[in-house]
Amino acid sequence: QVQVVESGGDLVQPGGSLSLSCVVSGRVSSIFVMAWYRQAPGKERELVALATKQDYKKYADSVKGRFTISRDNAENTVYLQMTSLKPEDTAVYYCRTEEVLITGDNELHDYWGQGTQVTVSS
């Protein structure tokens, strides 16, 4: 059983900063992609940032220069440091893991977390 749990969502004022964490627990041998997505009310879920095990990183244009993704492979944890937050960053932020290898299982799996709410408002 693999669990993906996000934390760190909060209410923050415009221009503020916030850090999200996502911990993947269970019999995980490796995780190729760890990513953050977000979904605002009435909008489709969109990729915010991803980081591969080989440290390739990709960001949505809307967050480049403001958000930073990092991962701790030893702890199966991914972080999202968000700065200069804007009201349009308000959304539920989801952690996604792709190509997860489970101990004793030869197949790769993908998982979503339950999400954490980020609200940017004065």
Contact map, one row per residue, 1 for C-alpha under 8 A:
11100000000000000000000001100000000000000000000000000000000000000000000000000000000000000000000000000000000000000000000000
11110000000000000000000111110000000000000000000000000000000000000000000000000000000000000000000000000000000000000000000000
11111000000000000000001111000000000000000000000000000000000000000000000000000000000000000000000000000000000000001000000000
01111100000000000000011110000000000000000000000000000000000000000000000000000000000000000000001100000000000000111100000000
00111110000000000000011100000000000000000000000000000000000000000000000000000000000000000000001000000000000000001110000000
00011111000000000001111000000000000000000000000000000000000000000000000000000000000000000000011000000000000000001111000000
00001111100000000001110000000000000000000000000000000000000000000000000000000000000000000000000000000000000000000001000000
00000111110000000111100000000000000000000000000000000000000000000000000000000000000000000000000000000000000000000001000000
00000011111000000111000000000000000000000000000000000000000000000000000000000000000000000000100000000000000000000001111000
00000001111100000100000000000000000000000000000000000000000000000000000000000000000000000000000000000000000000000000111000
00000000111110000000000000000000000000000000000000000000000000000000000000000000000000000000000000000000000000000000011110
00000000011111011100000000000000000000000000000000000000000000000000000000000000000000000000000000000000000000000000011111
00000000001111110000000000000000000000000000000000000000000000000000000000000000000010000000000000000000000000000000000111
00000000000111110000000000000000000000000000000000000000000000000000000000000000000111100000000000000000000000000000000111
00000000000011111000000000000000000000000000000000000000000000000000000000000000001111000000000000000000000000000000000000
00000000000111111100000000000000000000000000000000000000000000000000000000000000001110000000000000000000000000000000000000
00000000000100111110000000000000000000000000000000000000000000000000000000000000111110000000000000000000000000000000000000
00000001110100011111000000000000000000000000000000000000000000000000000000000000111000000000000000000000000000000000000000
00000001100000001111100000000000000000000000000000000000000000000000000000000011110000000000000000000000000000000000000000
00000111100000000111110000000000000000000000000000000000000000000000000000000011100000000000000000000000000000000000000000
00000111000000000011111000000000000000000000000000000000000000000000000000001111000000000000000000000000000000000000000000
00011110000000000001111100000000000000000000000000000000000000000000000000001110000000000000001000000000000000000000000000
00111100000000000000111110000000000000000000000000000000000000000000000000111100000000000000000000000000000000000000000000
01111000000000000000011111000000000000000000000000000000000000000000000000011000000000000000000000000000000000000000000000
01110000000000000000001111110000000000000000000000000000000000000000000000010000000000000000000000000000000000000000000000
11100000000000000000000111110000000000000000000000000000000000000000000000000000000000000000000000000000000000000000000000
11000000000000000000000011111000000000000000000000000000000000000000000000000000000000000000000000000110000000000000000000
01000000000000000000000011111110000000000000000000000000000000000000000000000000000000000000000000011110000000000000000000
00000000000000000000000000111110000000000000000000000000000000000000000000000000000000000000000000011110000000000000000000
00000000000000000000000000011111000000000000000000000000000000000000000010000000000000000000000000011100000000000000000000
00000000000000000000000000011111110000000000000000001000000000000000000010010000000000000000000011111000000000000000000000
00000000000000000000000000000111110000000000000000011000000000000000000000000000000000000000000011110000000000000000000000
00000000000000000000000000000011111000000000000001111000000000000000000000000000000000000000000011100000000000000000000000
00000000000000000000000000000011111100000000000001110000000000000000001000000100000000000000001111000000000000000000000000
00000000000000000000000000000000111110000000001111100000000000000000000000000100000000000000001110000000000000000000000000
00000000000000000000000000000000011111000000001111000000000000000000000000000001000000000000111100000000000000000000000000
00000000000000000000000000000000001111100000111110000000000000000000000000000000000000000000111100000000000000000000000000
00000000000000000000000000000000000111110000111100000000000000000000000000000000000000000011110000000000000000000000000000
00000000000000000000000000000000000011111011110000000000000000000000000000000000000000000011100000000000000000000000000000
00000000000000000000000000000000000001111111100000000000000000000000000000000000000000000111000000000000000000000000000000
00000000000000000000000000000000000000111110000000000000000000000000000000000000000000000010000000000000000000000000000000
00000000000000000000000000000000000000011111000000000000000000000000000000000000000000000000000000000000000000000000000000
00000000000000000000000000000000000000111111100000000000000000000000000000000000000000000000000000000000000000000000000000
00000000000000000000000000000000000000110111110000000000000000000000000000000000000000000000000000000000000000000000000000
00000000000000000000000000000000000011110011111000000000000000000000000000000000000000000000000000000000000000000000000000
00000000000000000000000000000000000011100001111100000000000000000000000000000000000000000000000000000000000000000000000000
00000000000000000000000000000000001111000000111111000000001100000000000000000000000000000000000000000000000000000000000000
00000000000000000000000000000000001111000000011111000000001100100000000000000000000000000000000000000000000000000000000000
00000000000000000000000000000000001110000000001111100000111100000001100000000000000000000000000000000000000000000000000000
00000000000000000000000000000000111100000000001111110000111000000000100000000000000000000000000000000000000000000000000000
00000000000000000000000000000000111000000000000011111011110000000000111000000000000000000000000000000000000000000000000000
00000000000000000000000000000001110000000000000001111111100000000000000000000000000000000000000000000000000000000000000000
00000000000000000000000000000011100000000000000000111111000000000000000010000000000000000000000000000000000000000000000000
00000000000000000000000000000000000000000000000000011111000000000000000000000000000000000000000000000000000000000000000000
00000000000000000000000000000000000000000000000000111111100000000000000000000000000000000000000000000000000000000000000000
00000000000000000000000000000000000000000000000000111111110000000000000000000000000000000000000000000000000000000000000000
00000000000000000000000000000000000000000000000011110011111000000000100000000000000000000000000000000000000000000000000000
00000000000000000000000000000000000000000000000011100001111100000000000000000000000000000000000000000000000000000000000000
00000000000000000000000000000000000000000000001111000000111110110000000000000000000000000000000000000000000000000000000000
00000000000000000000000000000000000000000000001110000000011111110000000000000000000000000000000000000000000000000000000000
00000000000000000000000000000000000000000000000000000000001111110000000000000000000000000000000000000000000000000000000000
00000000000000000000000000000000000000000000000000000000000111110000000000000000000000000000000000000000000000000000000000
00000000000000000000000000000000000000000000000100000000001111111110000000000000000000000000000000000000000000000000000000
00000000000000000000000000000000000000000000000000000000001111111110000000000000000000000000000000000000000000000000000000
00000000000000000000000000000000000000000000000000000000000000111111000000000000000000000000000000000000000000000000000000
00000000000000000000000000000000000000000000000000000000000000111111000000000000011110000000000000000000000000000000000000
00000000000000000000000000000000000000000000000000000000000000111111100000000001111000000000000000000000000000000000000000
00000000000000000000000000000000000000000000000010000000000000001111110000000001110000000000000000000000000000000000000000
00000000000000000000000000000000000000000000000011100000100000000011111000000111100000000000000000000000000000000000000000
00000000000000000000000000000000000000000000000000100000000000000001111100000111000000000000000000000000000000000000000000
00000000000000000000000000000000010000000000000000100000000000000000111110011110000000000000000000000000000000000000000000
00000000000000000000000000000000000000000000000000000000000000000000011111111100000000000000000000000000000000000000000000
00000000000000000000000000000110000000000000000000001000000000000000001111111000000000000000000000000000000000000000000000
00000000000000000000000000000000000000000000000000000000000000000000000111111000000000000000000000000000000000000000000000
00000000000000000000001000000000000000000000000000000000000000000000000111111000000000000000000000000000000000000000000000
00000000000000000000001110000010000000000000000000000000000000000000001111111100000000000000000000000000000000000000000000
00000000000000000000111100000000000000000000000000000000000000000000001111111110000000000000000000000000000000000000000000
00000000000000000000111000000000011000000000000000000000000000000000111100011111000000000000000000000000000000000000000000
00000000000000000011110000000000000000000000000000000000000000000000111000001111100000000000000000000000000000000000000000
00000000000000000011100000000000000100000000000000000000000000000011110000000111110000000000000000000000000000000000000000
00000000000000001111000000000000000000000000000000000000000000000011100000000011111000000000000000000000000000000000000000
00000000000000001110000000000000000000000000000000000000000000000111000000000001111110000000000000000000000000000000000000
00000000000000111100000000000000000000000000000000000000000000000110000000000000111110000000000000000000000000000000000000
00000000000001111000000000000000000000000000000000000000000000000100000000000000011111000000000000000000000000000000000000
00000000000011111000000000000000000000000000000000000000000000000100000000000000011111101000000000000000000000000000000100
00000000000001100000000000000000000000000000000000000000000000000000000000000000000111111100000000000000000000000000000100
00000000000001000000000000000000000000000000000000000000000000000000000000000000000011111100000000000000000000000000001110
00000000000000000000000000000000000000000000000000000000000000000000000000000000000001111100000000000000000000000000000100
00000000000000000000000000000000000000000000000000000000000000000000000000000000000011111110000000000000000000000000011100
00000000000000000000000000000000000000010000000000000000000000000000000000000000000001111111000000000000000000000000111100
00000000000000000000000000000000000001111000000000000000000000000000000000000000000000001111100000000000000000000000111000
00000000000000000000000000000000000001110000000000000000000000000000000000000000000000000111110000000000000000000011110000
00000000100000000000000000000000000111100000000000000000000000000000000000000000000000000011111000000000000000000011110000
00000100000000000000000000000000000111000000000000000000000000000000000000000000000000000001111100000000000000011111000000
00011100000000000000010000000000011110000000000000000000000000000000000000000000000000000000111110000000000000011110000000
00010000000000000000000000000000011110000000000000000000000000000000000000000000000000000000011111000000000001111000000000
00000000000000000000000000000011111000000000000000000000000000000000000000000000000000000000001111110000000001110000000000
00000000000000000000000000000011110000000000000000000000000000000000000000000000000000000000000111110000000111100000000000
00000000000000000000000000000011100000000000000000000000000000000000000000000000000000000000000011111000000111000000000000
00000000000000000000000000011111000000000000000000000000000000000000000000000000000000000000000011111100000111000000000000
00000000000000000000000000011110000000000000000000000000000000000000000000000000000000000000000000111110111110000000000000
00000000000000000000000000111100000000000000000000000000000000000000000000000000000000000000000000011111111100000000000000
00000000000000000000000000111000000000000000000000000000000000000000000000000000000000000000000000001111100000000000000000
00000000000000000000000000000000000000000000000000000000000000000000000000000000000000000000000000000111110000000000000000
00000000000000000000000000000000000000000000000000000000000000000000000000000000000000000000000000001111111000000000000000
00000000000000000000000000000000000000000000000000000000000000000000000000000000000000000000000000001101111100000000000000
00000000000000000000000000000000000000000000000000000000000000000000000000000000000000000000000000001100111110000000000000
00000000000000000000000000000000000000000000000000000000000000000000000000000000000000000000000001111100011111000000000000
00000000000000000000000000000000000000000000000000000000000000000000000000000000000000000000000001111000001111100000000000
00000000000000000000000000000000000000000000000000000000000000000000000000000000000000000000000111110000000111110000000000
00010000000000000000000000000000000000000000000000000000000000000000000000000000000000000000000111000000000011111000000000
00010000000000000000000000000000000000000000000000000000000000000000000000000000000000000000011110000000000001111100000000
00111100000000000000000000000000000000000000000000000000000000000000000000000000000000000000011100000000000000111110000000
00011100000000000000000000000000000000000000000000000000000000000000000000000000000000000000011000000000000000011111000000
00001100000000000000000000000000000000000000000000000000000000000000000000000000000000000001111000000000000000001111100000
00000111100000000000000000000000000000000000000000000000000000000000000000000000000000000001110000000000000000000111110000
00000000110000000000000000000000000000000000000000000000000000000000000000000000000000000111100000000000000000000011111000
00000000111100000000000000000000000000000000000000000000000000000000000000000000000000001111100000000000000000000001111100
00000000111100000000000000000000000000000000000000000000000000000000000000000000000000101110000000000000000000000000111110
00000000001111000000000000000000000000000000000000000000000000000000000000000000000011111100000000000000000000000000011111
00000000001111000000000000000000000000000000000000000000000000000000000000000000000000100000000000000000000000000000001111
00000000000111000000000000000000000000000000000000000000000000000000000000000000000000000000000000000000000000000000000111
